[in-house]
Amino acid sequence: MSLSRPILQYPEEKLTQALEAIRNGMSIREASRNYGVPRGTIQDRLHLRVPEGPRKMGPDSVLNKLEEAEIATWLKEIATCGFGMKPDNLLNTVQDMMIEDGRPNPFVNGRPGKKWMNSFFRRNNMFSMRTPEAISKGRAVITEESIRKWFEKLTDYLRENQALDVLEDSKRILNGDETSFILCPKTGKVIAPRGYKNVYQIVKGKEKEAVTVLAFFSAMGDILPPCVVFPYIRPPKDVINSMPDGWFLGKSDTGWMKADIFFDYISKCLSKWIDENKMKKPVLVFVDGHKTHMTMKLSKYCHVNNIILYALPPNTTHMMQPADVSVFKPLKSEWAKTVHEWCSQPQNANTVLTKSSFCPLLEKVLSKESLNHAIKNGFRKCGLFPFNPNAVDYSKCVQNILEKIHAPA
């Protein structure tokens, strides 16, 4: 029988007891065996190679135990809601905490690195860094089975949080996503003599210039005040004054959606709309799993305000996101039509559609009654309201099609 290895982790008092026993005549070998302390450790202490007293294992943790527990709880909760966090998301979260508090820390720009992250995982061993299994593109394609499992997990989550009744109220189920509107949309085909090749259109303004819009809809067909993201940190007054009441202005140097803009919209616009409409809570909000859609700050806010932010299955927006399935296409078509009508008016004959003209035209498009039907139809096709996994068009699952093609006869 082989002897068991000496215990490497032991209370300091065990070492103290072992040293006292040796001073009273016990051999080092016997003290090591009786008190579970390695012989090398005892010898180091006896020969003063290691100072007396408890050893300090590295510098103090930058975050206290309560803060680390809060981060761990957040990581666990958002994983339950379908948001998978990458290492950068965790490190960015800690950086935001450092910057917000202004506390001194040893990190460059307040952002911890790999060493801190590995220590965090050691202190919170419910998590780990894992190398993902390499899979082929075909295996990564979504399947009917995985989508049905998503519906089951959502049901279980709502049941655990005593919120199953939200699935029966179309006004409390929301979906949103960002899209872009081109300032000079294409006109489509025009009439010309057969065989005549040189058919042109004079384009007013930049052909590919676009404005990002974050739009949210309810399963009842409501359109929430949108967030329009202009490429300005300090937008011109004419742009600000052109925005309808209740609309939200996103400020971005690039014109792209960012995490802080998304948080501001949820906390200052969407939440306000919910309160003004005196909606029962919790409210269920479906979004894709993009990193801008979930930060620790936003997660806290949603928890306090009874907003359930839940991620749609990855790679399924073409079949699971109402905005993509049924809303954005008719919305873009109506936008192009409205812009062409605006350009054809005599007073706009030589005028370029500018950012200050954008919001009034988009408001006109969003007021179309036909969008109400398109929105309701989108939620129905995605099985989100009425809540029905069988309503999803599983023929769009490429993996399922390939399996049927290659199945033995």
N, C-alpha and C positions, 0 to 999 in steps of 0.2 A: 504494500500500500504506500503510495507517495504522500509525503507530508504536504499539508496545505501551505499556500504562500502566506507570508506575514501580512497583517492588515496594514495598508498604507495610509488610510485615513483614520485618525484616532484623536480623542480629546486630549488637550494639553495636560489635563490632570492625570491621565494614564502614564504619560511620560514622567511626570513628577513623582508618581508613586513608584515607578520602576527605578528611578534614580535613588530614591530614599531606601528601597529594598536592597540595592547594591551597596549603599553606604553601610547598611546593617549586616553585610556579609553574604548576600545572595549573588550568585554568579551572573554575568551579563547574559549568557545563553538562557538561564532559567528565568531571569526577569523579562527577557524578550518574549519567551513563551507564555509566561503567566499573565503579562499585561498587554500582549498583542502589539508591542512596539518593535519595529525592526532593530536588529543589533547595531547596524550602521548608524542609525539615528541616536541610539544611546551612547555609542562611542564618540560621535561628533560632539555631543553635549558634555560628556565627561572630560574630553580633551579641549574643551572651550573653542572648538571650531565653529560652533553655533552659539550665539548669545542666549542667556537664560530668558524665559518668558515666551509668550505666544509669538509666533512668527506672523508678520504682516504679509499677506499674499498679494502684492501689487498695489497700485494706487486705488484710492476710493472710487467707487462707481460715480459717473457724472450724474446719472439719474438716481433718485432715491427709490426705495423698494415699491412705494405706492405708485410712482410714475411708471416704473417698469411693469408692474402688475396691470396698470391701465392700458399700456401698449399691448401687452400679451392678450388681454381680454378683447381689445379692439381687433387684433389680428384673427382671433378665433371667431368673433362674431361676423366679420365681413367675409371670411371664408365660408361661413354657413349661408350667407346671402349671395354666394357665387362670385365674390370678388377675390381673385388670387393676387396676392401681393408679391412683387419682385423685390430683391434686396434693395434696389435703389429707392423704392417707395418707402421702406422702413427707415433708411438712412436720411431721406429727405424729411420725413416726419420728425425725426430727432433734431435735425437742423432747424426746422421751423420752430420747434420748442425752444432751442437755444437762442435764436434770434428774437423771438417774441419776449422771452424772459430777460434777455440781456445778461444772462449769468456767465461768469468766467468758465472757460473750458479749454482743454488742451487741443481741440480739433482745429484743423485748418478751415477757415471760413465757417466755423461752428458745425461742420459736417463730419460725423464720425466715419471711420473707415472699416475695412475688413476685420481688423483686430478687435474693435469694439463689438462688431456684429457677432463674431464667434464667441466672445465672452457673454454676450446677451443670450445666445442660444444655450450656453453651458448653465447659465443661471435660470433659464426658463426651458427646461428640457422637454416640454410638450411640443416644441418646434425643432426643426432641424433644416440644414441646407442639404438639398438632395439634387443629384444630377439627374435630369429627366431622361427617361428612356427614349432612345432615338427611334422614331417610327416613320414610316413612309407617308407621303402626302395622302395616299389613298386611305390609309388607316385613320388619318387625322380627320377625314371628312365626317361630318356629323351624321348620326344614324337615327332612325325612328326610335330605337330602344333608348338611346341617351336622352332624347327629347321627352319621352314619356317618363323617364326617371326624374327629369327636371320638374315635371308637373307634380310628381309624387313628393319630391323634397320640398317644393314650395308649400304644398298642402300640409306636410308635417310641420314645417316651420311656423305657419300661421296657426295651426292647432296648438303647438307648444306655447305660443304667445297669445293664445285666446283671442285670435283675430280672424277666425274663419269667416265671420259674417261679412268681411270686406269684399269677398268674392261675389256677394249677392247685390252689391250696390255699385252701379255703373259710374256714378259721380265720384266715387272714392278710388277708382282705378285710373291711374294716369300713365302716359308713356311720352317720352320726349327724346329728341335727338337733334344734333346740329346738322345743318345743310348749308349750301351756298347758293346765292342768287346772282347770276351774271347781270351786270348793268346793261350790256348790249347783247341780249339773247339773239340767237339765229332766227331768221324770218321763216325758214322752211322753204318749200318749193314755190316758184313763181311761174306764170304762164309766159312762154316764149315760142317763136316759130320753130317748127320741127327742123332739127339739124343745125340750129343757131347755137354756137358754142359760147360766145362772149356775153354772158349774162352776169351782171355785177350788181352789188348793192353798196351804197356809201355807208360806212359804219361811223356812227357818231361816238367818239370816245374810244377807250381801250377795249379791244375785243374780248380779252379774257379777265378783265377786272371784275371781281365778285365781292360780295359782302356775306359774312358768316352770320347765320341766324340760328339761335337755339329755340326750338318750338316745342311746346308741350300741349297734349290733348287729353281729354278725359274720355272714358268709354261711353259716356252719355252724348258725346259729340261736341263738347265745349272746346273752344280754343283759348288757351291761357295767354295773357300778355307775353309776347316773346322777348327774348334777349337779342339785341342786335349788336354785333361785335364789329366796331369800326377800327381801322388801323391807326388809332390815335391814342396817345397818353393824355393829351389835352385836346379834346375834340373842339372844333370851331363852334361858335355860338349858333350859326345857322343850322348846323347838324343837330345840336341839342334841342333847339327850338322847334325843329321839324318833327320830333318824336311825339306820337300821340300820348295822352295821359295814361299812366299805368305801365307803359312799356319800359323795359330795362335796358340801359346803355352799358355795354361791355367795353372796357377800355383796354386795348392791347396794342403793343407796338408793331406786332406782326399781322393783326387782324384775325388771328386764330384763337380758338377756344383754349382757355387755360384753367387750371384747378381753382385759382382764386376767383375767377369770373363765375365759374359754375357754383361755387359756394355762395357767393354774393347773390346770385340769382335765386337759388333755393331759399336762402334765409331772408331775403328782402322782397322777393317778388312772388314766388310760388307759395311760400308760407302765408304771405299776406292775402293772396287770392283765396287760399283755403279758409282762412279766418273770416274774410269778408263774406264768403258764401256760407258761413256757419255750418261747415261740413263736419260730420261725425268723424272722430278719429279712432283708430289709426287710418291713415291714407296710404295706399299701396302705389309706389312709383316704380315703373319698370324702365331701366336704362341698360345700355350695353356695358360691358366690363372695362371700358377705357379707363386709363389711370386718372384722367381728370374728373371722373365721376365718383371717386371715393378717396377721401383723405380722413385722417383721424379727427380733424376739426369738424368736417362735415358729418362724420359718423356720430360724434357727440351731439351735434345740433339736432340731427334727425331723431336720435334717441329721446332727447329731452322734449321735442315737439311732436312726438308720436307720428313720425313719417317713416314708413318702411321703404327704404331704397333697396331694390332687389335686382340683381343682374340677370339679364336674359342669357340663354345658353350661348357660348362662344360660337362664332361663325354661322349664326342662324338669323341674322337680321333680315335676310331676304325672305324669311318665312315665319319669323316670330316677332318682329318689331312692327306694330301697326303703322308707324310713321313711314317706314320703308315699303311695306307691303301695299298700302292703299292710299296714303295721304300725299307724300311728296311728289309723286308723278303728276297727278292732276293739279297740284299746287304750282308746280313749275310750268305746266302748260298754261294755266290761267295767268301766271306772271308774265310769260312771253306775250300772250295776247294783250294784256293790259299795257305793257310797255310799248307795243306797236301802236296801240290806239293812242297812247299819250304822244308818241312821236309824230303821228299823222295829223295831230291838231295844228291848225295854222299858227297859233302863237308859239308852238314848239318846233317850227320848221327847221331852224338852224341851231337848235338848242341841244346840248349834250345832257344826258341823264346823269345828274350828280348825286353825291351821297346825301345832300340836303333834300333831294327829291325822292330818295329811296323809300323812306318810312311812310309817307302819305300814300304812295302807290301800293306798297305791301299791305297797308291797312285796308285798302280797297279790295285787294285780292282775298285777304283773310275774312272779309265780311260776306263772301259769296255763300249763299245757302247750300249750294251743292256740296260743299266741303263737309257739312254735318253728316251727310249720308256716307261719304267716303271714310270718315273717321270711324263711325260705328261699324262699317263693313270691315275695316282693318282689324279692329279688336275681335270681331267675330271670326274672321279667317285665321287669326293667330291663336284662337282658343282661349283668349284671355277674358273675354266677356261676350256671351255667357261662357263660364269657365268649362272648357270642354276639350280635352286632349285629342279627341277624335276629329275635331274641326281642322286641325293643321294639315296642310297639303304635303304629306310625306313623300309625294312623287318628286319633290325638289331635293330629297336626300340623295346625293350622287352615289354614295356608298351603297345604298339599298338597290339602286338601279344596276350598278356593276355586279352586285351579288346575284341578282336575278338573271342577268345576261349570261354569267359564267356558271350558273347552277346546272348540275347534270340533268339531262332530260329524263 
